[in-house]
């Protein structure tokens, strides 16, 4: 009896591990565990041939193979760097105004993932970018308008599934109305039910009605209007009542990682696994520690034995996960024609001229003043391994277009001495273009003040908001402002094409900014 229950429990758990090749992964432990899914992070990604070997080894663990999953959204959340098309952020794609572009990008990425043997992409983000202070959602969202986000999230999900993998819309019923990060705490949303139905739920409802995605991933967020006591991941009212009964979703409901602090520091990962299943989740992600996954198996089996968790609920969850595994036991990557230049086109079309002419003056040398450094980004950093990499640079992208350009790197929060040194140097550089690359200056007082002082010296400097677009509201005196929606290499390449005049700036803001940032 207990062994039978344990097998069912293992089949509804997704696990993670350390190792970049089959030879250094804990394959015997994984084979003995027989998980329903395995998740890959950057810690699992080395050379491309090693990744192929690792995925093949994981797929050989059982028949049907466990779901091989990854968070590959594009922009700053991209676990894989080789073997798949690099994509700009969701917000960059939203700025293009073209859902067909999102579907094409999804198809391209889905095909590449399927070719690697990966069967599930935990994307797209269907949350709304409603909180400028949010570091966990931000540019991962397509925008702040429910209809826009619904159109783009649905299109990207359709593209992924057409490409050959299962898509997962996340984080239900919406993480975008709070600036708090569920990786490090338990966020709470106090909007009314009517507001949530007219706003946050719209992208999920549209994707579910259209059957765009095979999976819905839950949010570790308390949504007062639906359940004041429990985060959505643990809430029967939200998972059964809202998602299953009201919206009619009949696919796999996956949790976000149960080791995130919103769960781990509350009910706990192990108890949370039982409660998530009881609430209506099918796939419980325990993404880092196999010992916690094993403890969760014991807790699930014990809960069935003592009646806390109905056996029928566990069997239902297992059947849904198993059916998805069977569906992707043999992957069929899209075999039609796809344009490999589509990601760069998306990055180009994202560039938004918020104010003034953002093209550089031909023949003038350029100094890029780039605010850089470490910032808390738990979504991007989860499961990363330390690596030495050079920061992407707009200046380097301009030089590749034969533009004479140099870069001055400044901390995200420069101190007084660093700023004084910079301001002393700027007037000595003579007649040239100044491009100021900001990174979330709306959240960094010293950066915001530094840019204001640069503008006092060089009123015609071009401000380039390289992460969220909210920096565009910080300096109403700035004559020229552009938004890229990302500071990955692809975004800088697209930005350099626009700044150098190769293509026009055609992007439109997919979020509302304060009035002082209105286009003039």
C-alpha positions, 0 to 999 in steps of 0.5 A: 500500500505505502509503496504504491502511494509513494510511486504515485507521489513521486510521479507528481513531483518535479525535481532539480539537481546539480550537474551538467552532464549525464556523467556528473548528474545523480542519475541513479538517485533520479532513476530510483526516485522516478519523478514526474518532471525534472527542471533544468537551471543554468547550473545544469548548462555547460557545453552544448554537447554536454547538455544534449547528453544530459537531457538524453540521459534524463529522458532515458530514466523512465518510459514515458520520459519524465517531463524535462522542463526549463524556464526559458522566457527570453530577456533576463530569464533564460537558463539556456544560452546556446542551442536556442534562439535568444529572445528579447524580454516579453515587454520588448515583444509587447512594445512591438504591438504585433502578437504575430511576432510573439507567436513566431518567436514562440515557435522558434524557441519551441522548435529549438527546445524540442530539438534538445529534448526539452518538453516543457517551457515554463512560459509565458508570463501572463502577469500584468506589469502593474507595479513599477517597483517590482523586480520579480515581474517587470519586463517579464510581462508583456505590458500592463493592459489586460487585452494586450497581455492576453493577446501576446501571452496567448500567441507566445504559448501557441507558438511554443506548442506549435514548435513542439513543447508544452507551454505554461501560462504563469503565475495564476491568478496573477503576480503583477499587482504586488511589488513583493517577491515570492522568492523572499516573502509572501506577497498579498494582493488586496484588489477587489474580485471585480477588479481582478476579473476585469484585469489580472485574470483576463490573460489566463481566461483567454489562454484557457478558453483558446486552449493555448497552453497545456499547463497553468503555473500557480502564484505563491501570492495571497489574493484576498478577494479569493482566499484571505488565508492561503496563497493561491498555490495552496488554495482550493478556492483558487485552484479548484473553484476559480481555475477548474470550475469557473475558468474550465481549465482541464490541463496540468496545474503546476506549482511554482517552486515550493522551496521559494520563501513564500512557501518554505518560510510559511507552511514549509516545502514538505507540508506545502506539497501535500496542501498544494495537491489537496488544493488541486495542483497536479505537478509539485515543483521542488526544484533544488533539494532531492532530500526535500522531494523524498520527504514530500513523498513520505508526507503525501503517502502518509496524508493519503493513509490518514485521510488528509489527502484523498487517494482519488485526488492523488490519482487524478494529479498523477493521471494528468502528469502521466498523460502529458508525459506520454504526449511528449514521450516522442518530441516532434519539433516544428519542421517548417521554415522559420526566420532566424533573424526574427529575434533581432527584428523583435529587439529592433521593433521594441525600441521606443522613442519616448521623447525626441530624436533618438538617432545619433548624429552621424560622424560624431564620436559617442561616449556611453555612460553606463550605470551597471552593477549587481541588483536583486533579481531572484527570478533570473538568478535562481539556479545559477552557477557562478561564471565570469562574463563581461557585461553586455555593452551598447558601446560595443554594439555601436562599434560593431556598426563602425561607430566610434564609441567608448564606454564609461561604467558607473555603479548603479548607486554611485557615491559622491566621489565616483560621481564627482570624478565622472562629472569632472571628466565629461566636459573634457571629452569635447564635442561628441554624443553622450548616451546615458544607459540607465538601469532601474534608476526609478528605484535608485536615488543616487543613480537618478540624481547622477543622471540629473547632474549629467543632463545639467552638463549635457542637456542633449544627452540621450537617455536609454532606459535599458531595463524597465521603461519607468526610468523614462519618467525620471527626468522631464528635462531630458530632450531625448529618451529611448526604451529598450526593455532589456540589457541583454546583448540582443537588446543592445544589438537592436538598440544600436541598429536604431541609434545608428539609423539603420532602422527606425524606432517604431516601438510603443510603450506597453505600460503607462508612465507618470504624466511627466514622461508623456511624449512631447 
